[in-house]
Amino acid sequence: MGIATGVAMTAAAGWVLVVALLYTTQRSILFVPDTARPDPAMTEAAMMDRVTAVTADGLDLEGWWHPPAERRPTVLYFHGNGGNIAGRDGKARRLIERGYGVLLAGYRGYGGNPGSPSEVGLIEDGRAWLGFLEALGVPLRSTVLYGESLGSGVVAALALERAVAAIVLEAPYTSIADIAAVRYWFVPVHRLIRDPFDSRSRLGGARAPVLIVHGTEDRVIPIDHGAALFEVAPEPKRFVRLEGGGHTDLFDHGALEALDAFVAEVVPGGVGEDRWPAAAL
């Protein structure tokens, strides 16, 4: 065996090893939970209460809840891939101060909750939290599904199933596979990824008005992803470019004001009117 052949075989073996390592560890790369159980009393969202939703596969998940002011919508908030709901306390407080009801949805494997995160699992968690709101008497026509980063993929999936007041995607991606394919260009990502969160293929079937907010300086998920999702989203829809915004600071660059304006436009009277056929609900 020649030197060149030996080098090629060694390189190929190394590539296979790297691919195998990435495949087996991909969920620990995608999902980065803080597993400690947070206490709302120790955060900026001290006015929120701990609540529990039960998933179809039998998990008791903890989230935080604060009811809306009269005739104001409720924001069902799905956070990103890192930390837990406590890291969204400042956002929750600002939403509550504006009169919104807020439910911070706890994921399996995050914040002291049982289970392990996956795409299928997080979507099941989302269904459980929607069911929790309905059991409280919060109607779908006054519920805003809000997905931040990873959570935007959960919302895109739920948007196919339920007709709500509005859908908001903050710093969303076309798919996790598309993000990973850029970072790991040397790996056949689209064939190997276990949790693709393919929002581009789902969002076209959304059954509610869609708002997409994205920062022009986002280095984690480039704004091109938000623009591509806007193209496939159904009307009514709005795409707001937040100048100077990064990936995690969009509430400081106009995201909250964009939400207010969109809700005022598509949720008349503050709680929403039936704009969809009764059968869709």
HELIX and SHEET records of a PDB file:
HELIX    1   1 ILE A    3  LEU A   30  1                                  28    
HELIX    2   2 PRO A   40  MET A   42  5                                   3    
HELIX    3   3 ILE A   85  ARG A   88  5                                   4    
HELIX    4   4 ASP A   89  GLU A   97  1                                   9    
HELIX    5   5 GLU A  119  LEU A  136  1                                  18    
HELIX    6   6 LEU A  140  SER A  142  5                                   3    
HELIX    7   7 LEU A  150  LEU A  158  1                                   9    
HELIX    8   8 ILE A  176  ARG A  183  1                                   8    
HELIX    9   9 VAL A  189  LEU A  192  1                                   4    
HELIX   10  10 SER A  199  LEU A  203  1                                   5    
HELIX   11  11 ILE A  223  VAL A  232  1                                  10    
HELIX   12  12 LEU A  250  ASP A  252  5                                   3    
HELIX   13  13 ALA A  255  VAL A  266  1                                  12    
HELIX   14  14 PRO A  268  GLY A  270  5                                   3    
HELIX   15  15 ALA A  278  ALA A  280  5                                   3    
SHEET    1   A 2 VAL A  32  PRO A  33  0                                        
SHEET    2   A 2 GLY A  82  GLY A  83  1                                        
SHEET    1   B 8 ASP A  49  VAL A  54  0                                        
SHEET    2   B 8 ASP A  60  HIS A  66 -1                                        
SHEET    3   B 8 GLY A 101  LEU A 104 -1                                        
SHEET    4   B 8 THR A  74  PHE A  78  1                                        
SHEET    5   B 8 THR A 143  GLU A 148  1                                        
SHEET    6   B 8 ALA A 166  GLU A 170  1                                        
SHEET    7   B 8 VAL A 210  GLY A 215  1                                        
SHEET    8   B 8 LYS A 237  LEU A 242  1                                        
END                                                                             
